Amino acid sequence: AFDGTELQTGSVELHLTTGGWREHGHHLDSRYNDVVLHVVRADDGAPSRRQDGRVVPTVVLPMAVVASLAPRVAVDWSLVGGE
């Protein structure tokens, strides 16, 4: 629930900065219209607006929280398309 509104369900998108949303083309891709939360490490001022025009609420995680989420074991990121 956001701002006391009705409980929402959907996808959560993760990026290093808010600008990652546009850099990855999510604002043009209707497959991201189910995203209900954008989680970032830093807010660079770029809006997270879906293809349907809705602005996605954004949460900035403090660095201390990000560090505490680091994998405790080695991860092969190539298995999910990353480095």
NUPALO-858509 format. One line per 3 residues: number of its first residue (from 1); for each residue z, x, y negated of N, C-alpha, C. Coordinates in Angstrom, 2 decimals. Layout:
# residues N
NUM	Z X Y Z X Y Z X Y ~ ... .
# end
This chain:
# residues 83
1	0.00 0.85 1.18 0.00 0.00 0.00 0.00 0.90 -1.24 ~ -0.79 0.53 -2.23 -0.88 1.29 -3.48 -0.44 0.40 -4.63 ~ 0.49 0.88 -5.42 0.97 0.14 -6.59 1.40 -1.28 -6.25 .
4	2.07 -1.43 -5.12 2.58 -2.73 -4.74 1.54 -3.74 -4.29 ~ 0.34 -3.26 -4.02 -0.73 -4.16 -3.59 -0.71 -4.33 -2.07 ~ -1.62 -5.12 -1.60 -1.75 -5.38 -0.17 -2.00 -4.10 0.62 .
7	-1.42 -4.02 1.81 -1.60 -2.87 2.69 -3.08 -2.70 3.00 ~ -3.58 -1.47 2.88 -4.97 -1.18 3.15 -5.09 -0.26 4.35 ~ -6.16 -0.41 5.09 -6.46 0.51 6.19 -7.84 1.08 5.96 .
10	-8.04 2.29 6.42 -9.34 2.93 6.28 -9.21 4.41 6.51 ~ -10.23 5.12 6.13 -10.28 6.57 6.34 -9.59 7.32 5.21 ~ -9.16 8.54 5.53 -8.59 9.47 4.56 -9.49 10.69 4.53 .
13	-9.91 11.09 3.33 -10.80 12.23 3.17 -9.99 13.40 2.58 ~ -10.20 14.60 3.11 -9.49 15.80 2.68 -10.46 16.79 2.04 ~ -10.06 17.34 0.89 -10.83 18.39 0.23 -9.87 19.36 -0.45 .
16	-10.37 20.52 -0.79 -9.55 21.48 -1.54 -9.35 20.99 -2.98 ~ -10.43 20.44 -3.57 -10.35 19.93 -4.94 -10.97 18.54 -4.99 ~ -10.68 17.79 -6.06 -11.27 16.46 -6.21 -12.78 16.55 -6.30 .
19	-13.30 17.63 -6.85 -14.74 17.81 -6.98 -15.48 17.88 -5.65 ~ -14.76 18.16 -4.57 -15.38 18.21 -3.25 -16.02 16.89 -2.87 ~ -15.50 15.79 -3.40 -16.06 14.47 -3.11 -17.54 14.41 -3.51 .
22	-17.83 14.79 -4.74 -19.22 14.77 -5.22 -20.02 15.91 -4.63 ~ -19.43 17.08 -4.50 -20.16 18.23 -3.94 -20.70 17.92 -2.56 ~ -19.98 17.13 -1.79 -20.41 16.78 -0.43 -21.26 15.51 -0.40 .
25	-21.51 14.91 -1.56 -22.39 13.75 -1.65 -21.78 12.43 -1.20 ~ -20.46 12.36 -1.10 -19.81 11.13 -0.64 -20.05 9.96 -1.59 ~ -20.22 10.26 -2.88 -20.43 9.21 -3.87 -21.77 8.48 -3.68 .
28	-22.66 9.06 -2.88 -23.97 8.46 -2.62 -24.10 7.92 -1.20 ~ -23.07 8.11 -0.39 -23.14 7.81 1.04 -22.28 6.60 1.39 ~ -22.91 5.50 1.79 -22.17 4.27 2.09 -21.23 4.43 3.29 .
31	-21.41 5.47 4.09 -20.50 5.69 5.22 -19.09 6.04 4.75 ~ -18.93 6.40 3.48 -17.61 6.74 2.94 -16.99 5.56 2.19 ~ -17.60 4.37 2.25 -17.06 3.20 1.56 -15.79 2.67 2.20 .
34	-15.39 3.20 3.38 -14.13 2.76 3.99 -12.97 3.70 3.66 ~ -13.23 4.75 2.87 -12.17 5.69 2.51 -11.20 5.02 1.55 ~ -9.91 5.08 1.89 -8.87 4.45 1.05 -7.96 5.48 0.38 .
37	-8.10 6.78 0.74 -7.25 7.80 0.14 -7.96 9.14 0.19 ~ -7.92 9.86 -0.93 -8.49 11.20 -1.04 -7.33 12.18 -1.24 ~ -7.14 13.08 -0.30 -6.05 14.06 -0.35 -6.64 15.42 -0.72 .
40	-6.10 16.03 -1.77 -6.62 17.31 -2.25 -5.48 18.30 -2.51 ~ -5.86 19.55 -2.62 -4.89 20.59 -2.97 -4.80 20.75 -4.49 ~ -5.92 20.45 -5.18 -5.93 20.60 -6.65 -6.83 19.53 -7.27 .
43	-6.40 18.99 -8.40 -7.19 18.00 -9.14 -7.94 18.73 -10.24 ~ -9.27 18.79 -10.12 -10.08 19.46 -11.14 -10.68 18.45 -12.14 ~ -10.18 17.20 -12.08 -10.60 16.19 -13.04 -11.78 15.34 -12.60 .
46	-12.40 15.68 -11.49 -13.55 14.91 -11.02 -13.06 13.63 -10.33 ~ -13.69 12.48 -10.64 -13.28 11.24 -10.00 -13.77 11.16 -8.56 ~ -13.06 10.40 -7.75 -13.47 10.16 -6.37 -13.94 8.71 -6.29 .
49	-15.23 8.51 -6.57 -15.79 7.17 -6.61 -16.73 6.99 -5.42 ~ -16.50 5.90 -4.68 -17.32 5.61 -3.52 -18.71 5.11 -3.93 ~ -19.62 5.05 -2.99 -20.98 4.57 -3.24 -20.97 3.12 -3.73 .
52	-19.98 2.33 -3.29 -19.88 0.93 -3.72 -19.22 0.77 -5.10 ~ -18.91 1.89 -5.75 -18.36 1.87 -7.11 -16.85 1.92 -7.20 ~ -16.16 1.72 -6.11 -14.70 1.72 -6.13 -14.15 3.14 -6.25 .
55	-13.12 3.31 -7.10 -12.46 4.60 -7.23 -11.41 4.72 -6.13 ~ -11.42 5.85 -5.44 -10.48 6.09 -4.35 -9.21 6.73 -4.92 ~ -8.03 6.19 -4.61 -6.79 6.84 -5.06 -6.72 8.26 -4.50 .
58	-6.22 9.18 -5.33 -6.15 10.59 -4.94 -4.70 11.06 -4.95 ~ -4.36 11.83 -3.93 -3.03 12.43 -3.83 -3.22 13.95 -3.85 ~ -2.47 14.63 -4.73 -2.50 16.09 -4.79 -1.27 16.61 -4.08 .
61	-1.50 17.41 -3.03 -0.37 17.99 -2.29 0.03 19.32 -2.92 ~ 1.30 19.50 -3.25 1.75 20.79 -3.78 1.51 21.90 -2.75 ~ 1.32 23.11 -3.22 1.03 24.24 -2.33 2.10 24.42 -1.26 .
64	3.34 24.16 -1.58 4.41 24.30 -0.58 4.18 23.35 0.59 ~ 3.69 22.15 0.29 3.41 21.18 1.35 2.21 21.64 2.16 ~ 1.15 22.10 1.47 -0.05 22.58 2.16 0.31 23.72 3.11 .
67	1.12 24.66 2.66 1.51 25.81 3.49 2.29 25.35 4.72 ~ 3.10 24.32 4.56 3.90 23.85 5.70 3.04 23.13 6.74 ~ 1.82 22.74 6.35 0.92 22.04 7.27 0.00 22.97 8.04 .
70	0.09 24.26 7.77 -0.78 25.23 8.44 -0.57 25.18 9.95 ~ -1.67 25.27 10.70 -1.54 25.25 12.17 -0.61 26.36 12.67 ~ 0.18 26.04 13.65 1.11 27.02 14.22 0.43 27.89 15.28 .
73	-0.75 27.45 15.70 -1.53 28.22 16.68 -2.93 28.40 16.12 ~ -3.67 29.36 16.68 -5.04 29.61 16.23 -5.90 28.38 16.47 ~ -6.76 28.07 15.51 -7.65 26.92 15.60 -9.09 27.40 15.53 .
76	-9.94 26.91 16.44 -11.36 27.22 16.41 -12.05 26.16 15.56 ~ -12.14 26.40 14.24 -12.70 25.42 13.31 -14.18 25.16 13.57 ~ -14.88 26.06 14.25 -16.30 25.82 14.54 -16.49 24.59 15.44 .
79	-15.45 24.18 16.14 -15.55 23.00 16.99 -15.70 21.71 16.20 ~ -15.29 21.75 14.92 -15.41 20.56 14.07 -16.30 20.83 12.86 ~ -17.17 21.82 12.98 -18.15 22.08 11.94 -17.68 22.90 10.76 .
82	-16.55 23.57 10.88 -16.04 24.36 9.76 -15.79 25.80 10.14 ~ -15.30 26.53 9.17 -14.98 27.95 9.40 -13.48 28.13 9.49 .
# end
